[in-house]
């Protein structure tokens, strides 16, 4: 396997990991939004014990989601570092990459700004707060 094929494999793996990350985030987002909307809609008909269990379950799901975000970020960073290592250790391949790179750089650039990862983390934090409010509300309703 030559360096160009290795680089293509690494970049394809990076793209697949990015796709998996978005799929995971969409699944967690749908689970949280759906469960929260169903529980809020049925708030008056559900017993407080069930509401507090739902609040705890929602917070656990959000913690699992946060862990999935961290792990996927680690994998994406790993693929970028592997690709950059190939580029930095091979000057002839660096010239090839600069020729095909849309930004003409020797580094693999990530978008500037808050980024999608931070938006997902903020969304996760909002859901944790909402589940916590539901949990606290169910305890006060129980009293």
N, CA, C and O atoms as a MOPAC input file, in Angstrom:
PM7 MOZYME 1SCF
protein

 N      0.84700 1    -1.16600 1     0.00000 1
 C      0.00000 1     0.00000 1     0.00000 1
 C      0.90200 1     1.24200 1     0.00000 1
 O      1.80000 1     1.37500 1     0.83200 1
 N      0.64600 1     2.12900 1    -0.93600 1
 C      1.45400 1     3.34900 1    -0.97800 1
 C      0.83300 1     4.42200 1    -0.07700 1
 O     -0.23500 1     4.23000 1     0.50500 1
 N      1.52800 1     5.54600 1     0.01800 1
 C      1.10600 1     6.60100 1     0.93800 1
 C     -0.21400 1     7.23300 1     0.51700 1
 O     -1.02800 1     7.60600 1     1.36300 1
 N     -0.42100 1     7.35200 1    -0.77700 1
 C     -1.65900 1     7.95600 1    -1.24900 1
 C     -2.86000 1     7.09600 1    -0.85900 1
 O     -3.88700 1     7.62400 1    -0.43100 1
 N     -2.73900 1     5.78200 1    -1.00300 1
 C     -3.82900 1     4.88900 1    -0.61800 1
 C     -4.06600 1     4.93600 1     0.88700 1
 O     -5.20900 1     4.91800 1     1.34300 1
 N     -2.97500 1     4.99800 1     1.66200 1
 C     -3.11700 1     5.08100 1     3.11600 1
 C     -3.83800 1     6.36500 1     3.50400 1
 O     -4.70300 1     6.35500 1     4.37900 1
 N     -3.48600 1     7.46300 1     2.85900 1
 C     -4.13300 1     8.73200 1     3.16000 1
 C     -5.61600 1     8.67900 1     2.80600 1
 O     -6.45200 1     9.16800 1     3.56700 1
 N     -5.94800 1     8.09200 1     1.66600 1
 C     -7.35400 1     7.98300 1     1.26200 1
 C     -8.14100 1     7.11600 1     2.24500 1
 O     -9.28900 1     7.42500 1     2.56800 1
 N     -7.52500 1     6.02900 1     2.72200 1
 C     -8.19300 1     5.16400 1     3.69700 1
 C     -8.45800 1     5.92500 1     4.98600 1
 O     -9.53900 1     5.82800 1     5.56700 1
 N     -7.46000 1     6.68300 1     5.42700 1
 C     -7.62000 1     7.45700 1     6.66300 1
 C     -8.71200 1     8.50300 1     6.49500 1
 O     -9.54900 1     8.66900 1     7.38300 1
 N     -8.71700 1     9.20900 1     5.37200 1
 C     -9.73300 1    10.24400 1     5.15800 1
 C    -11.13200 1     9.63100 1     5.01400 1
 O    -12.11200 1    10.21100 1     5.48100 1
 N    -11.22500 1     8.47100 1     4.37600 1
 C    -12.52700 1     7.78500 1     4.29200 1
 C    -13.00000 1     7.35300 1     5.67300 1
 O    -14.18800 1     7.44300 1     5.98400 1
 N    -12.06700 1     6.88400 1     6.50300 1
 C    -12.43000 1     6.49600 1     7.86700 1
 C    -12.90700 1     7.70800 1     8.65400 1
 O    -13.85900 1     7.61600 1     9.42900 1
 N    -12.24400 1     8.84400 1     8.45500 1
 C    -12.65800 1    10.07700 1     9.11900 1
 C    -14.07700 1    10.45900 1     8.70000 1
 O    -14.90000 1    10.81300 1     9.54500 1
 N    -14.36100 1    10.38900 1     7.41400 1
 C    -15.70000 1    10.73900 1     6.92400 1
 C    -16.75600 1     9.77600 1     7.45600 1
 O    -17.85700 1    10.19600 1     7.81200 1
 N    -16.42100 1     8.47400 1     7.51100 1
 C    -17.37300 1     7.50400 1     8.05400 1
 C    -17.64100 1     7.77100 1     9.52400 1
 O    -18.78300 1     7.68500 1     9.97500 1
 N    -16.58800 1     8.09600 1    10.28000 1
 C    -16.76600 1     8.40200 1    11.70100 1
 C    -17.62800 1     9.65100 1    11.87300 1
 O    -18.46800 1     9.70500 1    12.77000 1
 N    -17.42700 1    10.64700 1    11.02700 1
 C    -18.25100 1    11.86000 1    11.09900 1
 C    -19.71700 1    11.52400 1    10.80200 1
 O    -20.61400 1    12.05200 1    11.45800 1
 N    -19.96500 1    10.65400 1     9.82400 1
 C    -21.34000 1    10.24200 1     9.51900 1
 C    -21.95700 1     9.47200 1    10.68700 1
 O    -23.11600 1     9.69100 1    11.04000 1
 N    -21.17700 1     8.57400 1    11.27900 1
 C    -21.67300 1     7.81900 1    12.43500 1
 C    -21.98600 1     8.75100 1    13.59600 1
 O    -22.97600 1     8.56500 1    14.30400 1
 N    -21.13900 1     9.74900 1    13.78600 1
 C    -21.35100 1    10.71200 1    14.86700 1
 C    -22.68700 1    11.42000 1    14.69100 1
 O    -23.45900 1    11.54300 1    15.64200 1
 N    -22.96300 1    11.88700 1    13.47100 1
 C    -24.23200 1    12.57800 1    13.23900 1
 C    -25.41300 1    11.64200 1    13.39200 1
 O    -26.46400 1    12.04500 1    13.89000 1
 N    -25.25300 1    10.39300 1    12.96800 1
 C    -26.34900 1     9.42900 1    13.14100 1
 C    -26.63200 1     9.20200 1    14.62600 1
 O    -27.78700 1     9.19900 1    15.05100 1
 N    -25.56100 1     9.01100 1    15.41700 1
 C    -25.72900 1     8.82400 1    16.86200 1
 C    -26.40200 1    10.03900 1    17.49200 1
 O    -27.33400 1     9.90100 1    18.28500 1
 N    -25.92600 1    11.22400 1    17.13700 1
 C    -26.50000 1    12.43600 1    17.71700 1
 C    -27.96800 1    12.59000 1    17.34900 1
 O    -28.77500 1    12.99800 1    18.18500 1
 N    -28.31900 1    12.27300 1    16.12100 1
 C    -29.72900 1    12.35600 1    15.70300 1
 C    -30.59400 1    11.37900 1    16.47600 1
 O    -31.72100 1    11.70700 1    16.84800 1
 N    -30.07600 1    10.17400 1    16.72400 1
 C    -30.84000 1     9.17800 1    17.48300 1
 C    -31.06700 1     9.66600 1    18.90900 1
 O    -32.19000 1     9.61600 1    19.41200 1
 N    -30.00000 1    10.14100 1    19.56600 1
 C    -30.14500 1    10.64600 1    20.93100 1
 C    -31.07000 1    11.86200 1    20.97600 1
 O    -31.85500 1    12.00800 1    21.91200 1
 N    -30.98400 1    12.71600 1    19.98900 1
 C    -31.84500 1    13.89600 1    19.93700 1
 C    -33.31100 1    13.49300 1    19.79200 1
 O    -34.18000 1    14.04900 1    20.46500 1
 N    -33.58300 1    12.53300 1    18.91800 1
 C    -34.96400 1    12.07800 1    18.73500 1
 C    -35.50200 1    11.39600 1    19.98900 1
 O    -36.65200 1    11.61200 1    20.36900 1
 N    -34.67000 1    10.57000 1    20.63600 1
 C    -35.11000 1     9.89300 1    21.86600 1
 C    -35.45700 1    10.92600 1    22.93300 1
 O    -36.51500 1    10.84800 1    23.55800 1
 N    -34.56500 1    11.89300 1    23.14000 1
 C    -34.80000 1    12.90500 1    24.16700 1
 C    -36.01500 1    13.76000 1    23.84900 1
 O    -36.87400 1    13.95700 1    24.70900 1
 N    -36.09800 1    14.26400 1    22.64000 1
 C    -37.20700 1    15.14100 1    22.27600 1
 C    -38.53900 1    14.39000 1    22.32900 1
 O    -39.53100 1    14.91400 1    22.83600 1
 N    -38.55800 1    13.17600 1    21.81000 1
 C    -39.79800 1    12.40100 1    21.82300 1
 C    -40.25300 1    12.04500 1    23.22000 1
 O    -41.42100 1    12.22200 1    23.56500 1
 N    -39.32700 1    11.54100 1    24.02900 1
 C    -39.69800 1    11.14700 1    25.38900 1
 C    -40.11900 1    12.34800 1    26.21900 1
 O    -41.09600 1    12.28200 1    26.96500 1
 N    -39.38900 1    13.43600 1    26.09100 1
 C    -39.72200 1    14.63600 1    26.86100 1
 C    -41.07900 1    15.20700 1    26.44800 1
 O    -41.86100 1    15.62800 1    27.30100 1
 N    -41.35800 1    15.22400 1    25.15600 1
 C    -42.65000 1    15.75900 1    24.70700 1
 C    -43.80900 1    14.87100 1    25.15700 1
 O    -44.86800 1    15.37900 1    25.52600 1
 N    -43.62200 1    13.56400 1    25.13000 1
 C    -44.68400 1    12.65200 1    25.58800 1
 C    -44.93600 1    12.82400 1    27.07700 1
 O    -46.08500 1    12.86700 1    27.51800 1
 N    -43.86600 1    12.92200 1    27.84800 1
 C    -44.01600 1    13.04700 1    29.29800 1
 C    -44.62300 1    14.40000 1    29.67900 1
 O    -45.48000 1    14.46300 1    30.56100 1
 N    -44.19400 1    15.46300 1    29.03600 1
 C    -44.75400 1    16.77500 1    29.34000 1
 C    -46.22700 1    16.83500 1    28.94200 1
 O    -47.03700 1    17.45400 1    29.63200 1
 N    -46.56900 1    16.19200 1    27.82900 1
 C    -47.96400 1    16.16500 1    27.38900 1
 C    -48.84100 1    15.40700 1    28.39400 1
 O    -49.98400 1    15.79600 1    28.63500 1
 N    -48.31700 1    14.34200 1    28.97200 1
 C    -49.09300 1    13.52100 1    29.90300 1
 C    -48.78400 1    13.85900 1    31.36100 1
 O    -49.05500 1    13.05500 1    32.25300 1
 N    -48.22100 1    15.04000 1    31.61000 1
 C    -47.76600 1    15.44400 1    32.95200 1
 C    -48.84600 1    15.26200 1    34.01800 1
 O    -48.57100 1    14.70000 1    35.07800 1
 N    -50.04000 1    15.71700 1    33.76100 1
 C    -51.08200 1    15.69700 1    34.79100 1
 C    -51.63300 1    14.29400 1    35.05000 1
 O    -52.21000 1    14.04300 1    36.10800 1
 N    -51.46300 1    13.38100 1    34.09600 1
 C    -52.02200 1    12.03600 1    34.24800 1
 C    -51.03400 1    11.02900 1    34.82600 1
 O    -51.43200 1     9.92500 1    35.19700 1
 N    -49.76600 1    11.38400 1    34.90900 1
 C    -48.75800 1    10.43900 1    35.38100 1
 C    -48.49700 1    10.61800 1    36.87500 1
 O    -48.49400 1    11.74100 1    37.38000 1
 N    -48.28000 1     9.50800 1    37.57900 1
 C    -47.94700 1     9.63500 1    39.00800 1
 C    -46.55700 1    10.23000 1    39.18800 1
 O    -45.69600 1    10.06000 1    38.32500 1
 N    -46.32700 1    10.92800 1    40.30500 1
 C    -45.03700 1    11.57500 1    40.54400 1
 C    -43.84700 1    10.61000 1    40.53600 1
 O    -42.75100 1    10.97900 1    40.11600 1
 N    -44.06000 1     9.39300 1    40.99300 1
 C    -42.95700 1     8.42300 1    41.01300 1
 C    -42.50100 1     8.12000 1    39.58700 1
 O    -41.30200 1     8.04500 1    39.32000 1
 N    -43.44400 1     7.94700 1    38.68200 1
 C    -43.10700 1     7.68500 1    37.29300 1
 C    -42.41700 1     8.89200 1    36.65500 1
 O    -41.49900 1     8.73500 1    35.85000 1
 N    -42.85900 1    10.08500 1    37.01500 1
 C    -42.23300 1    11.29700 1    36.48900 1
 C    -40.79700 1    11.43300 1    36.98200 1
 O    -39.91000 1    11.80700 1    36.21400 1
 N    -40.56300 1    11.13200 1    38.25600 1
 C    -39.19400 1    11.22700 1    38.77000 1
 C    -38.30000 1    10.15900 1    38.13800 1
 O    -37.12800 1    10.41600 1    37.86400 1
 N    -38.84200 1     8.97100 1    37.90800 1
 C    -38.05600 1     7.92500 1    37.22200 1
 C    -37.75100 1     8.34000 1    35.79000 1
 O    -36.65300 1     8.09500 1    35.29000 1
 N    -38.71300 1     8.96300 1    35.13400 1
 C    -38.48800 1     9.43800 1    33.76700 1
 C    -37.41900 1    10.51900 1    33.75100 1
 O    -36.57200 1    10.54100 1    32.85800 1
 N    -37.45200 1    11.42300 1    34.73900 1
 C    -36.42900 1    12.46000 1    34.83400 1
 C    -35.04000 1    11.87200 1    35.02100 1
 O    -34.08300 1    12.31300 1    34.38400 1
 N    -34.92700 1    10.87500 1    35.89500 1
 C    -33.63000 1    10.21600 1    36.10800 1
 C    -33.19400 1     9.47300 1    34.84500 1
 O    -32.02700 1     9.53300 1    34.45800 1
 N    -34.12900 1     8.77800 1    34.20800 1
 C    -33.80000 1     8.06400 1    32.97200 1
 C    -33.33800 1     9.00700 1    31.88000 1
 O    -32.39400 1     8.70500 1    31.15000 1
 N    -34.00100 1    10.15400 1    31.76500 1
 C    -33.60300 1    11.14700 1    30.77400 1
 C    -32.21100 1    11.68600 1    31.03500 1
 O    -31.43100 1    11.88300 1    30.10400 1
 N    -31.89600 1    11.92900 1    32.31300 1
 C    -30.54600 1    12.40800 1    32.64200 1
 C    -29.49000 1    11.34700 1    32.34000 1
 O    -28.38600 1    11.67500 1    31.90500 1
 N    -29.82300 1    10.08900 1    32.56800 1
 C    -28.88500 1     9.00100 1    32.24600 1
 C    -28.66700 1     8.92300 1    30.73900 1
 O    -27.53500 1     8.75900 1    30.28500 1
 N    -29.74400 1     9.03800 1    29.96100 1
 C    -29.60900 1     9.02800 1    28.50200 1
 C    -28.73500 1    10.18800 1    28.04200 1
 O    -27.90700 1    10.02500 1    27.14500 1
 N    -28.91400 1    11.35600 1    28.65000 1
 C    -28.08900 1    12.51700 1    28.28500 1
 C    -26.62400 1    12.30100 1    28.64700 1
 O    -25.73600 1    12.74100 1    27.91700 1
 N    -26.36500 1    11.63200 1    29.76400 1
 C    -24.97400 1    11.33000 1    30.13200 1
 C    -24.35500 1    10.35500 1    29.13400 1
 O    -23.19000 1    10.49700 1    28.76500 1
 N    -25.12700 1     9.37400 1    28.70100 1
 C    -24.63000 1     8.45000 1    27.66500 1
 C    -24.37200 1     9.19900 1    26.36300 1
 O    -23.38300 1     8.94200 1    25.67700 1
 N    -25.25400 1    10.11500 1    26.03100 1
 C    -25.08900 1    10.93000 1    24.82500 1
 C    -23.81400 1    11.75700 1    24.92100 1
 O    -23.05400 1    11.83500 1    23.95600 1
 N    -23.57100 1    12.38100 1    26.08400 1
 C    -22.36200 1    13.18600 1    26.27600 1
 C    -21.11300 1    12.31700 1    26.10500 1
 O    -20.12300 1    12.75600 1    25.52000 1
 N    -21.16300 1    11.09500 1    26.61400 1
 C    -20.02500 1    10.18500 1    26.46700 1
 C    -19.81700 1     9.82400 1    24.99700 1
 O    -18.67800 1     9.75000 1    24.53600 1
 N    -20.89100 1     9.60100 1    24.26500 1
 C    -20.78000 1     9.30100 1    22.83500 1
 C    -20.17000 1    10.47700 1    22.08000 1
 O    -19.39600 1    10.27600 1    21.14500 1
 N    -20.51200 1    11.70300 1    22.47700 1
 C    -19.93400 1    12.89500 1    21.84300 1
 C    -18.43300 1    12.93600 1    22.08000 1
 O    -17.66200 1    13.20700 1    21.16000 1
 N    -18.01700 1    12.66800 1    23.31800 1
 C    -16.58500 1    12.68800 1    23.64200 1
 C    -15.82000 1    11.61000 1    22.87600 1
 O    -14.74500 1    11.87400 1    22.33700 1
 N    -16.36600 1    10.41400 1    22.82800 1
 C    -15.68700 1     9.30900 1    22.14600 1
 C    -15.58300 1     9.57600 1    20.65300 1
 O    -14.53500 1     9.33200 1    20.05600 1
 N    -16.64300 1    10.06800 1    20.04500 1
 C    -16.59000 1    10.33400 1    18.60600 1
 C    -15.61300 1    11.46700 1    18.30400 1
 O    -14.94400 1    11.44700 1    17.27100 1
 N    -15.52500 1    12.44900 1    19.19000 1
 C    -14.54300 1    13.51300 1    19.01100 1
 C    -13.12300 1    12.98300 1    19.07200 1
 O    -12.25400 1    13.42000 1    18.31700 1
 N    -12.88900 1    12.03900 1    19.97400 1
 C    -11.56900 1    11.41100 1    20.06600 1
 C    -11.22300 1    10.68600 1    18.76700 1
 O    -10.10700 1    10.80800 1    18.26300 1
 N    -12.17600 1     9.93500 1    18.23000 1
 C    -11.90400 1     9.17800 1    16.99800 1
 C    -11.66700 1    10.10500 1    15.80700 1
 O    -10.76800 1     9.85600 1    15.00400 1
 N    -12.45400 1    11.15800 1    15.68400 1
 C    -12.24600 1    12.09900 1    14.58300 1
 C    -10.87400 1    12.75300 1    14.67400 1
 O    -10.18200 1    12.90100 1    13.66700 1
 N    -10.48400 1    13.14400 1    15.88500 1
 C     -9.16900 1    13.74900 1    16.08000 1
 C     -8.05100 1    12.76900 1    15.74500 1
 O     -7.02400 1    13.15100 1    15.18600 1
 N     -8.26100 1    11.50600 1    16.09200 1
 C     -7.26000 1    10.46900 1    15.77600 1
 C     -7.06300 1    10.34700 1    14.26700 1
 O     -5.92700 1    10.27600 1    13.79900 1
 N     -8.15400 1    10.32300 1    13.50100 1
 C     -8.03100 1    10.19000 1    12.05000 1
 C     -7.35100 1    11.42200 1    11.44500 1
 O     -6.55600 1    11.30200 1    10.51300 1
 N     -7.66400 1    12.59900 1    11.97600 1
 C     -7.00900 1    13.81200 1    11.46900 1
 C     -5.52000 1    13.77100 1    11.77100 1
 O     -4.70700 1    14.10100 1    10.90800 1
 N     -5.15200 1    13.37400 1    12.97800 1
 C     -3.72700 1    13.30800 1    13.33600 1
 C     -2.98400 1    12.27700 1    12.49800 1
 O     -1.84300 1    12.50800 1    12.09800 1
 N     -3.62200 1    11.14000 1    12.23100 1
 C     -2.97800 1    10.12600 1    11.38200 1
 C     -2.73300 1    10.66600 1     9.97700 1
 O     -1.66700 1    10.45800 1     9.39900 1
 N     -3.72700 1    11.35600 1     9.43800 1
 C     -3.57500 1    11.92600 1     8.09200 1
 C     -2.49300 1    12.99700 1     8.07500 1
 O     -1.69400 1    13.05400 1     7.14000 1
 N     -2.46100 1    13.84000 1     9.09000 1
 C     -1.43600 1    14.87500 1     9.14800 1
 C     -0.04500 1    14.27600 1     9.31800 1
 O      0.92800 1    14.81200 1     8.78700 1
 N      0.06000 1    13.17600 1    10.04800 1
 C      1.36200 1    12.52700 1    10.22000 1
 C      1.88800 1    12.02700 1     8.87600 1
 O      3.07900 1    12.14400 1     8.58900 1
 N      1.01200 1    11.47900 1     8.06800 1
 C      1.43600 1    11.03000 1     6.73500 1
 C      1.89600 1    12.22900 1     5.91700 1
 O      2.90800 1    12.16200 1     5.21900 1
 N      1.14900 1    13.32800 1     6.00600 1
 C      1.50200 1    14.51600 1     5.23000 1
 C      2.82900 1    15.11500 1     5.68900 1
 O      3.66800 1    15.46400 1     4.85900 1
 N      3.02500 1    15.23500 1     6.99100 1
 C      4.22000 1    15.90000 1     7.50300 1
 C      5.48900 1    15.07500 1     7.32400 1
 O      6.58200 1    15.63500 1     7.22400 1
 N      5.35900 1    13.77100 1     7.28200 1
 C      6.53800 1    12.91000 1     7.15300 1
 C      6.91700 1    12.61600 1     5.70500 1
 O      7.93100 1    11.96100 1     5.45800 1
 N      6.14000 1    13.07700 1     4.76200 1
 C      6.39300 1    12.77900 1     3.35900 1
 C      6.27400 1    14.04900 1     2.52600 1
 O      5.17500 1    14.41000 1     2.10500 1
 N      7.39000 1    14.73200 1     2.28500 1
 C      7.33200 1    16.00000 1     1.54800 1
 C      6.73300 1    15.86800 1     0.14900 1
 O      6.03200 1    16.76900 1    -0.31000 1
 N      7.00400 1    14.75500 1    -0.53000 1
 C      6.45800 1    14.60500 1    -1.88100 1
 C      4.94000 1    14.44300 1    -1.84400 1
 O      4.23800 1    14.90000 1    -2.74700 1
 N      4.44200 1    13.79600 1    -0.80400 1
 C      3.00500 1    13.63400 1    -0.67100 1
 C      2.36800 1    14.93900 1    -0.22000 1
 O      1.22100 1    15.22200 1    -0.56300 1
 N      3.11100 1    15.74400 1     0.55500 1
 C      2.63100 1    17.05600 1     0.98300 1
 C      2.33800 1    17.93900 1    -0.23200 1
 O      1.32900 1    18.64500 1    -0.25800 1
 N      3.21800 1    17.90100 1    -1.23700 1
 C      2.99700 1    18.68300 1    -2.45100 1
 C      1.73300 1    18.22300 1    -3.16600 1
 O      0.96500 1    19.04100 1    -3.67200 1
 N      1.52300 1    16.91100 1    -3.20500 1
 C      0.32300 1    16.36100 1    -3.82800 1
 C     -0.92000 1    16.84800 1    -3.08300 1
 O     -1.89500 1    17.26100 1    -3.71000 1
 N     -0.89000 1    16.80300 1    -1.75500 1
 C     -2.03800 1    17.22400 1    -0.96100 1
 C     -2.31800 1    18.71200 1    -1.15200 1
 O     -3.47500 1    19.11300 1    -1.27100 1
 N     -1.27100 1    19.53100 1    -1.18200 1
 C     -1.45800 1    20.96100 1    -1.38700 1
 C     -2.07300 1    21.23700 1    -2.75500 1
 O     -2.83300 1    22.19200 1    -2.91700 1
 N     -1.74700 1    20.41200 1    -3.72700 1
 C     -2.30400 1    20.59400 1    -5.06300 1
 C     -3.80000 1    20.26100 1    -5.09700 1
 O     -4.56800 1    20.92500 1    -5.79300 1
 N     -4.21400 1    19.23100 1    -4.34300 1
 C     -5.62800 1    18.83600 1    -4.37500 1
 C     -6.44700 1    19.48700 1    -3.26800 1
 O     -7.67600 1    19.42600 1    -3.29700 1
 N     -5.78800 1    20.10900 1    -2.29000 1
 C     -6.48200 1    20.70900 1    -1.16800 1
 C     -7.21500 1    21.97600 1    -1.60400 1
 O     -6.62900 1    22.82000 1    -2.28200 1
 N     -8.48700 1    22.12200 1    -1.22800 1
 C     -9.23200 1    23.31100 1    -1.63600 1
 C     -8.69000 1    24.59200 1    -1.00300 1
 O     -8.87100 1    25.67800 1    -1.55500 1
 N     -8.03300 1    24.47900 1     0.14100 1
 C     -7.50600 1    25.66700 1     0.80400 1
 C     -6.00500 1    25.81000 1     0.61600 1
 O     -5.41100 1    26.75300 1     1.13800 1
 N     -5.38200 1    24.90000 1    -0.11600 1
 C     -3.96800 1    25.00600 1    -0.45400 1
 C     -3.03600 1    24.95400 1     0.73800 1
 O     -1.93800 1    25.50900 1     0.68200 1
 N     -3.43500 1    24.31600 1     1.79200 1
 C     -2.64200 1    24.27300 1     3.01100 1
 C     -2.07600 1    22.88100 1     3.22900 1
 O     -2.50900 1    21.91100 1     2.60700 1
 N     -1.10800 1    22.80200 1     4.11700 1
 C     -0.54900 1    21.50000 1     4.46200 1
 C     -1.24200 1    20.91100 1     5.68300 1
 O     -0.89400 1    19.81200 1     6.11500 1
 N     -2.19600 1    21.60700 1     6.23800 1
 C     -2.91900 1    21.12300 1     7.41100 1
 C     -4.36300 1    20.81200 1     7.01700 1
 O     -4.92800 1    21.44200 1     6.12300 1
 N     -4.92900 1    19.85200 1     7.68400 1
 C     -6.33400 1    19.52900 1     7.47400 1
 C     -7.11900 1    20.47000 1     8.37200 1
 O     -7.00700 1    20.40600 1     9.59700 1
 N     -7.90400 1    21.33500 1     7.77200 1
 C     -8.57800 1    22.38500 1     8.53200 1
 C     -9.96900 1    21.95200 1     8.94500 1
 O    -10.70100 1    21.30700 1     8.19500 1
 N    -10.30000 1    22.32500 1    10.15000 1
 C    -11.65400 1    22.14600 1    10.63900 1
 C    -12.34500 1    23.50400 1    10.55700 1
 O    -11.67200 1    24.53500 1    10.57900 1
 N    -13.66200 1    23.52600 1    10.46500 1
 C    -14.36100 1    24.80300 1    10.33900 1
 C    -14.14500 1    25.69800 1    11.56300 1
 O    -14.00100 1    25.21500 1    12.68600 1
 N    -14.12700 1    27.01000 1    11.32000 1
 C    -14.00000 1    27.96900 1    12.41600 1
 C    -15.37100 1    28.25500 1    12.99800 1
 O    -16.39400 1    27.86000 1    12.43800 1
 N    -15.38000 1    28.94000 1    14.11500 1
 C    -16.64300 1    29.27000 1    14.75200 1
 C    -16.98300 1    28.26500 1    15.82500 1
 O    -16.17200 1    27.40000 1    16.15800 1
 N    -18.19000 1    28.37700 1    16.37000 1
 C    -18.54700 1    27.49300 1    17.47100 1
 C    -18.54100 1    26.02000 1    17.06700 1
 O    -18.24100 1    25.15400 1    17.88900 1
 N    -18.86100 1    25.73900 1    15.84000 1
 C    -18.79800 1    24.37300 1    15.35000 1
 C    -19.99000 1    23.52900 1    15.75100 1
 O    -20.71900 1    23.83000 1    16.69600 1
 N    -20.15200 1    22.47700 1    15.00400 1
 C    -21.28500 1    21.58600 1    15.22400 1
 C    -21.15000 1    20.83500 1    16.54000 1
 O    -22.14600 1    20.59700 1    17.22300 1
 N    -19.91700 1    20.45600 1    16.90300 1
 C    -19.72100 1    19.69300 1    18.13900 1
 C    -20.17600 1    20.50600 1    19.35400 1
 O    -20.82500 1    19.96600 1    20.24900 1
 N    -19.84300 1    21.79400 1    19.39200 1
 C    -20.26500 1    22.61800 1    20.52400 1
 C    -21.77400 1    22.78800 1    20.53700 1
 O    -22.38300 1    22.80700 1    21.60700 1
 N    -22.38300 1    22.91000 1    19.37500 1
 C    -23.84300 1    23.02600 1    19.31300 1
 C    -24.51100 1    21.76500 1    19.85500 1
 O    -25.52200 1    21.84000 1    20.55400 1
 N    -23.94600 1    20.61900 1    19.53000 1
 C    -24.49800 1    19.35800 1    20.04700 1
 C    -24.31100 1    19.28400 1    21.56000 1
 O    -25.20900 1    18.83400 1    22.27200 1
 N    -23.15600 1    19.71900 1    22.05500 1
 C    -22.92200 1    19.71000 1    23.50000 1
 C    -23.90100 1    20.65600 1    24.19100 1
 O    -24.42800 1    20.32600 1    25.25400 1
 N    -24.15200 1    21.82900 1    23.60100 1
 C    -25.13100 1    22.75600 1    24.17500 1
 C    -26.53000 1    22.15000 1    24.17000 1
 O    -27.27400 1    22.28800 1    25.14100 1
 N    -26.88300 1    21.48500 1    23.08700 1
 C    -28.19100 1    20.83500 1    23.00100 1
 C    -28.31900 1    19.76200 1    24.07500 1
 O    -29.35500 1    19.64000 1    24.72700 1
 N    -27.25800 1    18.99200 1    24.24800 1
 C    -27.23700 1    17.97000 1    25.29000 1
 C    -27.41700 1    18.61100 1    26.66500 1
 O    -28.16500 1    18.09800 1    27.49700 1
 N    -26.73900 1    19.71800 1    26.90200 1
 C    -26.84600 1    20.40600 1    28.19900 1
 C    -28.26300 1    20.91000 1    28.44200 1
 O    -28.76600 1    20.83900 1    29.56300 1
 N    -28.90300 1    21.41600 1    27.40200 1
 C    -30.29400 1    21.88000 1    27.53900 1
 C    -31.20100 1    20.72200 1    27.93000 1
 O    -32.06500 1    20.87200 1    28.79400 1
 N    -31.00800 1    19.57100 1    27.29800 1
 C    -31.83800 1    18.41300 1    27.64300 1
 C    -31.56000 1    17.92800 1    29.07100 1
 O    -32.48800 1    17.52200 1    29.77000 1
 N    -30.30700 1    17.96400 1    29.51000 1
 C    -30.00600 1    17.58100 1    30.89600 1
 C    -30.74600 1    18.51100 1    31.85600 1
 O    -31.32600 1    18.05600 1    32.84300 1
 N    -30.72600 1    19.80100 1    31.57000 1
 C    -31.41700 1    20.76900 1    32.43000 1
 C    -32.92300 1    20.52200 1    32.41400 1
 O    -33.56800 1    20.57800 1    33.46100 1
 N    -33.48800 1    20.25000 1    31.24300 1
 C    -34.92900 1    19.98800 1    31.15900 1
 C    -35.31600 1    18.73100 1    31.93200 1
 O    -36.32600 1    18.72000 1    32.63700 1
 N    -34.51700 1    17.67400 1    31.80300 1
 C    -34.80400 1    16.44500 1    32.54700 1
 C    -34.66500 1    16.68000 1    34.05200 1
 O    -35.43500 1    16.13600 1    34.84300 1
 N    -33.68300 1    17.48900 1    34.44200 1
 C    -33.50300 1    17.79800 1    35.85500 1
 C    -34.69300 1    18.59100 1    36.38800 1
 O    -35.17300 1    18.32800 1    37.49000 1
 N    -35.16900 1    19.56000 1    35.60800 1
 C    -36.34600 1    20.33400 1    36.01000 1
 C    -37.56200 1    19.41100 1    36.14900 1
 O    -38.35300 1    19.55200 1    37.08100 1
 N    -37.69900 1    18.47500 1    35.22200 1
 C    -38.80000 1    17.51100 1    35.31000 1
 C    -38.67600 1    16.68200 1    36.58800 1
 O    -39.66900 1    16.44200 1    37.27600 1
 N    -37.47100 1    16.25400 1    36.89800 1
 C    -37.23300 1    15.45300 1    38.10100 1
 C    -37.58000 1    16.25400 1    39.35800 1
 O    -38.28400 1    15.75700 1    40.23800 1
 N    -37.09300 1    17.47900 1    39.44000 1
 C    -37.36200 1    18.33300 1    40.60100 1
 C    -38.86400 1    18.65100 1    40.69300 1
 O    -39.44300 1    18.63800 1    41.77900 1
 N    -39.47900 1    18.93300 1    39.54500 1
 C    -40.90800 1    19.21000 1    39.52500 1
 C    -41.72600 1    18.03300 1    40.00700 1
 O    -42.73200 1    18.21600 1    40.69300 1
 N    -41.31400 1    16.83900 1    39.66100 1
 C    -42.05500 1    15.65400 1    40.11500 1
 C    -41.90100 1    15.44500 1    41.61400 1
 O    -42.82200 1    14.95700 1    42.26700 1
 N    -40.75000 1    15.80800 1    42.16600 1
 C    -40.55900 1    15.68400 1    43.60500 1
 C    -41.45900 1    16.68900 1    44.33800 1
 O    -42.08200 1    16.34800 1    45.34300 1
 N    -41.52500 1    17.92500 1    43.83200 1
 C    -42.39700 1    18.92100 1    44.46400 1
 C    -43.86200 1    18.54600 1    44.28000 1
 O    -44.69000 1    18.83900 1    45.14300 1
 N    -44.18200 1    17.91800 1    43.19300 1
 C    -45.56700 1    17.47800 1    42.98800 1
 C    -45.90700 1    16.34600 1    43.95100 1
 O    -47.04700 1    16.21900 1    44.40000 1
 N    -44.91200 1    15.53300 1    44.26000 1
 C    -45.10100 1    14.41400 1    45.17100 1
 C    -45.36700 1    14.91900 1    46.59500 1
 O    -46.14400 1    14.32400 1    47.34200 1
 N    -44.70800 1    16.02800 1    46.95500 1
 C    -44.88300 1    16.58700 1    48.30400 1
 C    -46.20300 1    17.26200 1    48.36500 1
 O    -46.57000 1    17.80900 1    49.40500 1

